[in-house]
Amino acid sequence: MPLMTWQLWLAKDLVADYHLPWQKPQTLLTPERVAQSLFSLLIEIGSPAQPPKTRGKSPGWEKAERGTSELEGR
């Protein structure tokens, strides 16, 4: 919980107020409003993960194996 509070406190200067239609706009954002607006910041920053590498098309079933079952030979 303390780490989440610190993240919200540090992010309050980086996000704009994203209020729902029934909420009044605020100049000083509460932690709840910062959490509501944090999604736009995460989209802007992006993901630290690398995109997956393509490995090509899998060959699929071999000709002899197509349509056979392991239980047929028993």
C-alpha angles and dihedrals in degrees: 000000000000091000092053090050091052092049091052092046092050093046097050093089092048100054132066123225109275103186129179118243094262095047123089117237114257131204095198107050121220119218089258092055091047089053089050091051097041094089092070090053092050090051090051094049095045130202123308090214120103117240114258117268117242113235099190130252116319115241094233123203120353115240095253094049098051112113097001126115130212090233096056094078094057 
